[in-house]
Amino acid sequence: MNKFPSKLLPALVVMILAIAWSLPSQSSCRYLPTDTEWPSDVEWNGLNDTVSGHLMATEPLAAVCHGDKFQASRCKGVKDEWISPLFHEKSPSSLLAPYYQNQSCDPFTPQSKPCELGNYVVYSINASSTADVAAGIKFAKEKNVRLVIKNTGHDFLGRSTGTGGLSIWTHNLRTIEFLPAYTSPAYNGTAMKMGAGTRAFEAIDAAHKNGVQVITGFCPTVGIIGGFLQGGGSGPLASFRGLAADQVLEFEVVTAAGDLVVATPEKHSDLYWALSGGGGGTYGVVVSVTLRVFEDGMIGGAVLAFSRENVSTHDLYDILGHLFDVVPSLIDSGVQLGWQITKTSFELGPVTAPGFTVHGLRQALEPFTSRLESAGIKYKLNVTSMPSYKTHFETYLGPSPAGRYNANAMLGSRLIPRGSLTINRTALIDMTRSITENSSTFIVFLAANVTRSTSKQPVADNAVLPQWRDSAIHALATLIWDFDIPQKEMLARHAELLDHVVPQLRAVVPGNAGTYLNEAEVDIQNWKDDFFGANYNRLRHIKKFYDPNDLFYAEYSVGSDSWYRASDGRLCRTQD
């Protein structure tokens, strides 16, 4: 067994200097490497031995672009791959969200600029077993080090990283087991048990080989067991089968006490409830999940697009209003669809329509396409019917593993209740027009019906935000991060998103419509209501029971208001 290098801290770590009087008492804060209380090399070596050599010191991917580590050819490769989720996923510490990368070490700044850790964790455990997870928990607790849970890093809110942190990297816990005859008081039927690191494309492939469908998100590289599922989990099959959290049969989770617990609707039912939609990274480290799966079958698909070049602004937004009119009937038939309007084009799709033939889906879309034709709008429409979810997914959201989405966006979002499509129709149109025509962002609309109907009944009661059940659309204000322009300009555009665009999203729907905690804006002020709603107090009680000392912390997660980030980045307790 190789010893962890005696010089544990990477050479690129820049010592964090702070004026002592300006900082809170360290006894109320997690330690940083600059503190005398920070674990010694001997202690880190001991942890490395305990986890069989799986402890890794952070070296940012772009370190080869700076200082004495500079290598021109490798730096070019990093720059070329920077917006690829797969590129960042292979790193135990890298971040996908540009805002949290904060240019502390990226390939777009001068070679002379120091490569600093910034928001990156200091160490990661490449977990290969529950014992590795438990060892990381024990060490962080005893040494007062910030603990972070990271899977793939698909995270817009900075929850899978942290200054001065020790990360438990679950990405390589990727076992998959097909269970043809799962039996429990809550469910009897086919199921799949998957390790925490399982990504959507891996789950879809395994399900396809066994003739079933598994609920995933839209991006093939997202780990479906981590924050995706624990935050609710919306995807292409949402209108047909519900959210990913609705399918959970059991969790295997390591608690703050270091115990491996199996949480089901019958055993540790409170923890099961919280993990099924109440947010990830704060109750324990989930190492596996068993999900209900469904018989595979035919799925219709479609994409429609047209250029705005010869379309008047009036006609364009009149078309949008008509689309709002037809959405309820589409999603009630099990169809999930999305669309976006930019300054140059309109794009609808992919449409996911389980059970639909090509002819049937064309008929379902006819109320919308006929309106386009009556307005004289020339569009391109492609409709398919695939024999399985995998073939549909690969056609419209693949090819796997890379998929069609890049790691270069920041979001602001809101759930739109079904009733608002009628009551607030004009306001929705005006809001979309204002944002699209007058800002750096555009709106993506994702429509689905996740009502708890007979065909979409959850395995058991869960902590999914109640407002999801009344929603028809998830609206996302999307800002594409341009790494080729000065960061100052991108931060100004991001401020525009937060200060001007998101308020318009909020204003268009009176009251607390809530939003999807996996795809939301940073610096969200009403996060308790927006992400958790009426469930928050119960979730906080469960958090206190299983993690009484708040070992687990994630931004904008249950219990996170008991902590704050000090000026040097360290995590400190609030003063009650």
LINLINBEL-V859600 format. One record per residue. N is the residue number from 1. RES is the residue in one small letter. PSI is psi in degrees with one decimal (none if undefined). BURIAL is 1 if it has 9 or more other C-alpha atoms within 8 Angstrom, else 0. D_FIRST is the distance of its C-alpha to the first C-alpha in Angstrom with 1 decimal. Layout:
N_RES_PSI_BURIAL_D_FIRST ; N_RES_PSI_BURIAL_D_FIRST
This chain:
1_m_128.6_0_0.0 ; 2_n_136.6_0_3.8 ; 3_k_144.9_1_6.5 ; 4_f_139.7_1_9.4 ; 5_p_137.6_0_12.2 ; 6_s_-30.2_0_14.5 ; 7_k_86.3_0_17.4 ; 8_l_-41.0_1_16.8 ; 9_l_129.3_0_20.2 ; 10_p_147.9_1_21.0 ; 11_a_-24.0_0_23.7 ; 12_l_-6.1_1_26.0 ; 13_v_123.8_1_26.3 ; 14_v_126.1_0_29.9 ; 15_m_131.9_0_30.6 ; 16_i_114.2_0_32.9 ; 17_l_136.1_0_36.0 ; 18_a_148.5_0_38.5 ; 19_i_124.8_0_41.6 ; 20_a_-41.7_0_41.0 ; 21_w_-18.0_0_44.3 ; 22_s_-7.7_0_43.8 ; 23_l_152.0_1_40.7 ; 24_p_166.0_1_40.6 ; 25_s_129.6_0_39.3 ; 26_q_-20.8_1_35.5 ; 27_s_-21.2_0_35.7 ; 28_s_7.6_0_36.8 ; 29_c_159.5_1_34.3 ; 30_r_147.8_1_30.6 ; 31_y_153.2_1_28.9 ; 32_l_164.2_1_28.2 ; 33_p_-20.9_0_26.0 ; 34_t_-9.0_0_29.2 ; 35_d_146.1_0_29.8 ; 36_t_-23.3_0_29.1 ; 37_e_-8.6_0_27.9 ; 38_w_139.7_1_25.1 ; 39_p_142.9_0_21.7 ; 40_s_168.3_0_20.3 ; 41_d_-39.5_1_17.2 ; 42_v_-41.2_0_16.0 ; 43_e_-41.1_0_16.8 ; 44_w_-38.5_1_15.1 ; 45_n_-37.2_1_11.8 ; 46_g_-41.9_0_12.5 ; 47_l_-41.3_1_13.2 ; 48_n_-40.4_1_10.1 ; 49_d_-41.4_1_8.1 ; 50_t_-37.0_1_11.0 ; 51_v_23.7_1_10.9 ; 52_s_40.8_0_7.3 ; 53_g_16.2_1_7.0 ; 54_h_8.4_1_10.5 ; 55_l_132.7_1_12.4 ; 56_m_127.4_0_14.4 ; 57_a_139.9_1_17.0 ; 58_t_127.8_1_20.3 ; 59_e_107.7_0_21.8 ; 60_p_148.1_1_25.0 ; 61_l_-31.6_1_25.8 ; 62_a_13.8_1_28.8 ; 63_a_-28.4_1_27.1 ; 64_v_0.6_1_27.9 ; 65_c_5.1_1_31.5 ; 66_h_151.3_1_31.7 ; 67_g_-146.8_1_31.6 ; 68_d_-2.1_0_29.7 ; 69_k_-0.1_0_27.4 ; 70_f_130.4_1_30.4 ; 71_q_111.5_0_30.4 ; 72_a_-47.7_0_33.7 ; 73_s_-41.3_0_32.8 ; 74_r_-36.9_1_29.7 ; 75_c_-40.5_1_31.7 ; 76_k_-40.3_1_34.5 ; 77_g_-40.4_0_32.1 ; 78_v_-43.8_1_31.0 ; 79_k_-42.3_1_34.6 ; 80_d_-30.7_0_35.7 ; 81_e_1.1_0_33.1 ; 82_w_-32.7_1_33.4 ; 83_i_10.2_1_35.6 ; 84_s_121.8_1_33.6 ; 85_p_-38.1_1_31.9 ; 86_l_-35.5_1_29.4 ; 87_f_-43.5_1_28.3 ; 88_h_-30.4_1_27.6 ; 89_e_-29.7_1_26.0 ; 90_k_-10.2_0_23.0 ; 91_s_137.0_0_22.2 ; 92_p_-11.3_1_20.7 ; 93_s_-9.3_1_23.3 ; 94_s_156.0_1_26.3 ; 95_l_144.4_1_29.8 ; 96_l_-22.5_1_32.5 ; 97_a_116.6_1_35.4 ; 98_p_-36.2_1_37.0 ; 99_y_-41.2_0_38.6 ; 100_y_-20.8_0_35.3 ; 101_q_-40.2_1_33.7 ; 102_n_22.1_1_36.5 ; 103_q_26.9_0_35.9 ; 104_s_-28.5_1_33.4 ; 105_c_89.7_1_31.4 ; 106_d_169.1_1_33.0 ; 107_p_4.6_1_34.2 ; 108_f_-1.5_0_37.9 ; 109_t_162.3_0_38.2 ; 110_p_152.4_0_38.7 ; 111_q_-32.5_1_36.0 ; 112_s_-17.9_0_37.2 ; 113_k_127.9_0_36.5 ; 114_p_144.2_1_33.3 ; 115_c_113.8_1_30.4 ; 116_e_157.6_1_29.9 ; 117_l_-37.4_1_27.9 ; 118_g_-118.0_0_31.2 ; 119_n_-3.6_1_30.8 ; 120_y_150.5_1_27.1 ; 121_v_165.0_1_24.5 ; 122_v_-41.1_1_22.2 ; 123_y_157.5_1_18.9 ; 124_s_145.8_1_18.1 ; 125_i_117.7_1_15.9 ; 126_n_85.9_1_15.5 ; 127_a_127.5_1_16.5 ; 128_s_-0.4_0_15.7 ; 129_s_166.0_0_17.3 ; 130_t_-27.4_1_19.8 ; 131_a_-38.6_0_17.3 ; 132_d_-42.8_1_15.7 ; 133_v_-47.9_1_19.3 ; 134_a_-37.1_1_20.3 ; 135_a_-40.1_1_17.6 ; 136_g_-41.8_1_18.8 ; 137_i_-46.7_1_22.3 ; 138_k_-44.4_1_21.8 ; 139_f_-47.8_1_20.3 ; 140_a_-39.0_1_23.1 ; 141_k_-45.0_1_25.7 ; 142_e_-31.9_0_24.8 ; 143_k_2.2_0_24.3 ; 144_n_45.2_0_27.3 ; 145_v_139.3_1_25.5 ; 146_r_133.0_1_27.1 ; 147_l_134.5_1_25.4 ; 148_v_145.0_1_25.9 ; 149_i_125.0_1_25.6 ; 150_k_135.6_1_25.3 ; 151_n_-94.2_1_25.6 ; 152_t_-19.8_1_27.3 ; 153_g_9.5_1_29.0 ; 154_h_93.1_1_32.5 ; 155_d_119.1_1_34.1 ; 156_f_-8.6_1_37.3 ; 157_l_13.7_1_37.2 ; 158_g_24.8_1_34.0 ; 159_r_-14.9_1_32.5 ; 160_s_25.6_1_29.0 ; 161_t_177.6_1_28.3 ; 162_g_133.2_1_29.1 ; 163_t_130.6_1_29.3 ; 164_g_16.2_1_26.7 ; 165_g_158.0_1_25.0 ; 166_l_121.3_1_21.6 ; 167_s_137.7_1_21.8 ; 168_i_109.9_1_20.6 ; 169_w_108.1_1_20.5 ; 170_t_5.5_1_21.7 ; 171_h_-31.1_1_22.4 ; 172_n_10.8_1_20.0 ; 173_l_80.2_1_21.3 ; 174_r_40.8_1_23.8 ; 175_t_146.8_0_24.7 ; 176_i_129.3_1_28.5 ; 177_e_125.0_0_30.5 ; 178_f_130.5_1_34.3 ; 179_l_97.3_1_36.3 ; 180_p_-19.3_0_39.8 ; 181_a_59.6_0_41.3 ; 182_y_137.4_1_39.8 ; 183_t_130.7_0_41.9 ; 184_s_166.8_0_42.4 ; 185_p_-26.6_0_45.5 ; 186_a_-24.3_0_45.2 ; 187_y_139.8_1_44.7 ; 188_n_121.8_1_44.9 ; 189_g_-162.3_1_43.9 ; 190_t_146.9_1_41.3 ; 191_a_167.1_1_38.1 ; 192_m_133.4_1_34.7 ; 193_k_125.7_1_31.5 ; 194_m_140.6_1_29.1 ; 195_g_160.1_1_25.8 ; 196_a_-27.0_1_26.1 ; 197_g_0.7_1_25.1 ; 198_t_128.0_1_27.7 ; 199_r_164.0_1_30.1 ; 200_a_-47.3_1_33.8 ; 201_f_-31.0_1_33.8 ; 202_e_-40.6_0_31.2 ; 203_a_-42.6_1_33.1 ; 204_i_-42.0_1_36.4 ; 205_d_-44.9_1_35.2 ; 206_a_-40.6_1_34.0 ; 207_a_-43.4_1_37.3 ; 208_h_-41.2_1_39.4 ; 209_k_-21.3_0_38.0 ; 210_n_12.2_0_39.2 ; 211_g_29.8_0_42.5 ; 212_v_168.1_1_42.0 ; 213_q_139.5_1_41.8 ; 214_v_143.6_1_39.3 ; 215_i_124.3_1_40.1 ; 216_t_178.4_1_38.3 ; 217_g_-165.3_1_39.2 ; 218_f_-23.1_0_40.6 ; 219_c_125.6_1_37.5 ; 220_p_-20.4_1_35.2 ; 221_t_-4.5_1_32.1 ; 222_v_133.2_1_32.6 ; 223_g_116.7_1_30.3 ; 224_i_-13.2_1_32.9 ; 225_i_-19.3_1_31.1 ; 226_g_-128.5_1_30.5 ; 227_g_-29.0_1_33.3 ; 228_f_-60.9_1_35.5 ; 229_l_-43.4_1_36.2 ; 230_q_-17.7_1_35.9 ; 231_g_6.7_1_38.4 ; 232_g_-62.2_1_40.9 ; 233_g_78.3_1_39.9 ; 234_s_143.2_1_42.9 ; 235_g_-169.3_1_43.0 ; 236_p_-27.8_1_45.2 ; 237_l_13.5_1_46.0 ; 238_a_-42.7_1_46.9 ; 239_s_-24.3_1_50.6 ; 240_f_-40.3_1_50.2 ; 241_r_-8.4_1_47.5 ; 242_g_-169.1_1_46.8 ; 243_l_162.5_1_43.8 ; 244_a_-38.2_1_40.2 ; 245_a_-24.2_1_40.2 ; 246_d_-13.4_1_43.1 ; 247_q_-0.7_1_41.1 ; 248_v_129.2_1_38.4 ; 249_l_-39.4_1_38.4 ; 250_e_151.4_1_35.3 ; 251_f_143.1_1_32.4 ; 252_e_121.0_1_29.1 ; 253_v_137.1_1_28.3 ; 254_v_122.3_1_26.0 ; 255_t_175.7_1_28.4 ; 256_a_-22.0_1_28.3 ; 257_a_-5.8_1_28.1 ; 258_g_9.9_1_24.8 ; 259_d_141.2_0_26.7 ; 260_l_119.0_1_26.5 ; 261_v_139.0_1_30.2 ; 262_v_116.6_1_32.1 ; 263_a_122.1_1_35.1 ; 264_t_176.8_1_38.1 ; 265_p_-16.5_1_41.8 ; 266_e_-34.3_0_42.2 ; 267_k_131.5_0_39.1 ; 268_h_48.0_1_38.1 ; 269_s_-27.8_1_40.7 ; 270_d_-41.8_0_40.9 ; 271_l_-39.6_1_37.3 ; 272_y_-47.3_1_37.9 ; 273_w_-46.4_1_41.0 ; 274_a_-42.5_1_39.3 ; 275_l_-21.8_1_36.4 ; 276_s_67.9_1_38.9 ; 277_g_-8.5_1_40.3 ; 278_g_12.4_1_39.9 ; 279_g_145.6_1_37.2 ; 280_g_167.4_1_33.5 ; 281_g_9.9_1_30.9 ; 282_t_-15.1_1_32.9 ; 283_y_-25.3_1_33.0 ; 284_g_179.1_1_29.4 ; 285_v_108.3_1_26.5 ; 286_v_125.7_1_27.8 ; 287_v_-19.0_1_25.1 ; 288_s_157.9_1_27.7 ; 289_v_141.1_1_31.4 ; 290_t_125.5_1_33.9 ; 291_l_143.8_1_36.9 ; 292_r_136.8_1_40.3 ; 293_v_169.5_1_41.0 ; 294_f_153.9_0_44.3 ; 295_e_134.4_0_46.0 ; 296_d_163.5_1_45.8 ; 297_g_-176.9_1_49.0 ; 298_m_139.0_1_51.1 ; 299_i_123.6_1_50.5 ; 300_g_151.3_1_53.0 ; 301_g_156.2_1_51.9 ; 302_a_152.6_1_53.8 ; 303_v_143.2_1_53.7 ; 304_l_138.7_1_56.8 ; 305_a_151.9_1_57.3 ; 306_f_153.8_1_60.1 ; 307_s_148.1_1_60.7 ; 308_r_0.0_1_62.6 ; 309_e_-43.8_0_64.5 ; 310_n_24.2_0_67.7 ; 311_v_126.6_1_67.2 ; 312_s_152.7_0_68.9 ; 313_t_-38.0_0_67.0 ; 314_h_-48.5_0_69.4 ; 315_d_-38.5_1_68.8 ; 316_l_-49.1_1_65.0 ; 317_y_-19.9_1_64.9 ; 318_d_-39.7_0_67.5 ; 319_i_-41.4_1_65.2 ; 320_l_-44.4_1_62.4 ; 321_g_-39.0_1_64.7 ; 322_h_-36.1_1_65.6 ; 323_l_-40.5_1_61.9 ; 324_f_-35.5_1_61.6 ; 325_d_-35.5_1_64.5 ; 326_v_-11.4_1_62.9 ; 327_v_-47.6_1_59.4 ; 328_p_-44.2_1_60.2 ; 329_s_-34.2_0_61.5 ; 330_l_-51.1_1_58.6 ; 331_i_-27.0_1_55.8 ; 332_d_-18.8_1_57.8 ; 333_s_10.4_0_57.7 ; 334_g_6.1_1_53.9 ; 335_v_138.4_1_53.6 ; 336_q_137.0_1_51.0 ; 337_l_157.8_1_51.9 ; 338_g_158.8_1_51.2 ; 339_w_162.3_1_53.2 ; 340_q_148.6_1_53.4 ; 341_i_124.3_1_56.1 ; 342_t_-175.5_1_55.4 ; 343_k_-13.4_0_58.0 ; 344_t_-15.5_0_58.3 ; 345_s_165.5_1_57.6 ; 346_f_131.7_1_57.5 ; 347_e_127.3_1_54.7 ; 348_l_128.9_1_54.5 ; 349_g_167.6_1_51.6 ; 350_p_147.2_1_49.6 ; 351_v_132.4_1_51.7 ; 352_t_117.6_1_50.0 ; 353_a_82.5_1_52.6 ; 354_p_133.9_1_51.5 ; 355_g_-2.2_0_54.2 ; 356_f_135.9_1_56.3 ; 357_t_171.9_1_57.8 ; 358_v_-46.5_1_58.6 ; 359_h_-43.5_0_62.2 ; 360_g_-38.6_0_61.3 ; 361_l_-36.6_1_59.1 ; 362_r_-40.9_1_61.7 ; 363_q_-41.6_0_64.2 ; 364_a_-32.8_0_62.0 ; 365_l_-9.2_0_61.6 ; 366_e_-39.2_0_65.3 ; 367_p_-30.7_1_66.6 ; 368_f_-47.1_1_64.4 ; 369_t_-32.6_0_64.9 ; 370_s_-32.8_0_68.7 ; 371_r_-38.4_1_68.7 ; 372_l_-44.2_1_67.1 ; 373_e_-39.3_1_69.7 ; 374_s_-25.2_0_72.6 ; 375_a_-1.3_0_71.4 ; 376_g_22.9_0_71.3 ; 377_i_124.4_1_67.6 ; 378_k_123.7_0_66.1 ; 379_y_162.0_1_62.6 ; 380_k_129.0_0_60.1 ; 381_l_129.6_0_58.9 ; 382_n_125.2_0_56.5 ; 383_v_136.8_1_56.3 ; 384_t_168.6_1_54.1 ; 385_s_112.9_1_53.4 ; 386_m_152.7_1_50.0 ; 387_p_-11.6_1_49.3 ; 388_s_164.4_1_46.0 ; 389_y_-39.9_1_44.1 ; 390_k_-47.0_1_41.4 ; 391_t_-37.2_1_44.1 ; 392_h_-47.8_1_45.8 ; 393_f_-45.8_1_42.7 ; 394_e_-35.2_1_41.7 ; 395_t_-41.8_0_45.3 ; 396_y_-24.1_0_45.7 ; 397_l_-3.7_1_42.3 ; 398_g_-159.8_1_40.1 ; 399_p_146.6_1_39.1 ; 400_s_153.0_1_35.7 ; 401_p_-13.4_1_33.1 ; 402_a_-43.8_1_34.6 ; 403_g_-167.2_1_37.8 ; 404_r_-1.9_0_40.7 ; 405_y_139.1_0_39.6 ; 406_n_164.7_0_38.1 ; 407_a_64.4_1_36.3 ; 408_n_35.1_1_39.3 ; 409_a_150.4_1_41.5 ; 410_m_148.7_1_42.3 ; 411_l_160.4_1_44.5 ; 412_g_140.3_1_47.1 ; 413_s_168.2_1_48.3 ; 414_r_141.7_1_50.7 ; 415_l_138.1_1_51.6 ; 416_i_113.8_1_55.2 ; 417_p_153.6_1_57.0 ; 418_r_-43.4_1_59.0 ; 419_g_-27.1_0_62.3 ; 420_s_-21.3_1_61.7 ; 421_l_-23.0_1_62.0 ; 422_t_-53.7_0_65.7 ; 423_i_-41.4_0_66.4 ; 424_n_26.2_1_64.5 ; 425_r_-50.5_1_64.9 ; 426_t_-40.9_0_66.7 ; 427_a_-37.6_0_64.4 ; 428_l_-43.1_1_61.3 ; 429_i_-46.4_1_63.0 ; 430_d_-39.6_0_64.0 ; 431_m_-46.5_1_60.5 ; 432_t_-42.7_1_58.9 ; 433_r_-44.8_1_61.6 ; 434_s_-46.7_1_61.2 ; 435_i_-44.8_1_57.4 ; 436_t_-43.2_1_57.4 ; 437_e_-19.5_0_60.2 ; 438_n_14.6_0_59.6 ; 439_s_178.1_1_55.9 ; 440_s_1.2_0_52.7 ; 441_t_170.6_1_51.5 ; 442_f_162.4_1_52.4 ; 443_i_129.8_1_52.4 ; 444_v_127.3_1_50.5 ; 445_f_127.3_1_52.0 ; 446_l_116.6_1_50.1 ; 447_a_131.8_1_52.4 ; 448_a_155.1_1_51.5 ; 449_n_107.0_1_53.0 ; 450_v_27.7_1_50.5 ; 451_t_146.8_1_53.1 ; 452_r_69.5_1_52.3 ; 453_s_175.9_0_54.7 ; 454_t_-42.0_0_54.8 ; 455_s_-15.2_0_52.8 ; 456_k_29.1_1_50.2 ; 457_q_126.4_1_49.9 ; 458_p_155.9_1_46.5 ; 459_v_-41.6_1_44.7 ; 460_a_171.1_0_45.5 ; 461_d_142.7_0_46.6 ; 462_n_177.5_1_44.0 ; 463_a_18.5_1_43.7 ; 464_v_136.9_1_44.5 ; 465_l_121.5_1_46.9 ; 466_p_-31.4_1_50.3 ; 467_q_-20.6_1_51.9 ; 468_w_-38.0_1_49.9 ; 469_r_-20.1_1_52.2 ; 470_d_-1.0_1_55.3 ; 471_s_156.6_1_54.0 ; 472_a_-26.1_1_54.9 ; 473_i_141.5_1_53.2 ; 474_h_113.0_1_50.1 ; 475_a_127.4_1_51.2 ; 476_l_115.3_1_48.6 ; 477_a_121.4_1_49.7 ; 478_t_125.1_1_47.4 ; 479_l_118.3_1_46.7 ; 480_i_124.4_0_45.0 ; 481_w_123.2_1_43.0 ; 482_d_108.0_0_44.0 ; 483_f_-8.1_0_41.4 ; 484_d_-2.9_0_44.0 ; 485_i_161.8_0_46.3 ; 486_p_142.3_0_45.9 ; 487_q_-33.7_0_43.7 ; 488_k_-40.3_0_46.8 ; 489_e_-40.8_0_48.8 ; 490_m_-37.0_1_46.1 ; 491_l_-33.3_0_45.9 ; 492_a_-40.8_0_49.7 ; 493_r_-37.3_1_49.6 ; 494_h_-39.0_1_47.0 ; 495_a_-37.8_1_49.4 ; 496_e_-42.0_1_52.2 ; 497_l_-47.4_1_50.2 ; 498_l_-40.5_1_49.7 ; 499_d_-23.5_0_53.1 ; 500_h_-37.9_1_55.5 ; 501_v_-52.0_1_54.0 ; 502_v_-42.0_1_52.3 ; 503_p_-32.5_1_55.4 ; 504_q_-38.3_1_57.5 ; 505_l_-42.0_1_55.2 ; 506_r_-41.1_1_55.6 ; 507_a_-25.4_0_59.3 ; 508_v_-20.7_1_60.1 ; 509_v_109.4_1_59.2 ; 510_p_150.1_0_60.8 ; 511_g_-170.9_0_58.8 ; 512_n_91.6_0_55.1 ; 513_a_-19.9_1_54.2 ; 514_g_177.3_1_50.5 ; 515_t_173.0_1_47.8 ; 516_y_116.1_1_44.5 ; 517_l_-17.2_1_41.7 ; 518_n_-15.0_1_39.3 ; 519_e_76.3_1_41.7 ; 520_a_177.1_1_43.5 ; 521_e_153.3_1_44.2 ; 522_v_165.0_0_42.5 ; 523_d_29.4_0_44.5 ; 524_i_126.8_0_46.1 ; 525_q_-36.3_0_48.4 ; 526_n_43.8_0_49.2 ; 527_w_-32.1_1_45.7 ; 528_k_-47.9_1_46.2 ; 529_d_-42.8_1_49.3 ; 530_d_-37.7_1_48.3 ; 531_f_-32.5_1_45.0 ; 532_f_-23.2_1_45.6 ; 533_g_-135.5_1_49.3 ; 534_a_-11.7_0_50.7 ; 535_n_-11.6_1_47.2 ; 536_y_-49.0_1_45.9 ; 537_n_-40.4_0_47.0 ; 538_r_-41.1_0_45.7 ; 539_l_-39.1_1_42.3 ; 540_r_-38.2_1_42.1 ; 541_h_-42.9_0_42.9 ; 542_i_-41.1_1_40.1 ; 543_k_-45.7_1_37.7 ; 544_k_-33.9_1_38.7 ; 545_f_-46.4_0_38.3 ; 546_y_-19.3_1_34.7 ; 547_d_67.1_1_33.6 ; 548_p_-24.7_0_36.0 ; 549_n_12.7_0_34.2 ; 550_d_46.7_0_33.8 ; 551_l_-41.4_1_30.0 ; 552_f_129.4_1_30.3 ; 553_y_136.6_1_32.3 ; 554_a_141.1_1_33.3 ; 555_e_137.9_0_36.3 ; 556_y_30.3_1_39.6 ; 557_s_166.4_1_38.1 ; 558_v_126.3_1_39.4 ; 559_g_-6.0_1_39.3 ; 560_s_-18.3_1_38.3 ; 561_d_-4.2_0_41.7 ; 562_s_-1.3_0_40.4 ; 563_w_160.1_1_38.4 ; 564_y_160.8_1_39.1 ; 565_r_123.0_1_37.4 ; 566_a_175.7_1_38.5 ; 567_s_-24.1_0_39.6 ; 568_d_7.6_1_36.1 ; 569_g_-11.2_1_34.5 ; 570_r_155.5_1_33.1 ; 571_l_126.3_1_33.8 ; 572_c_150.4_1_36.5 ; 573_r_143.0_1_38.6 ; 574_t_156.1_0_42.2 ; 575_q_110.4_0_44.8 ; 576_d_none_0_46.6
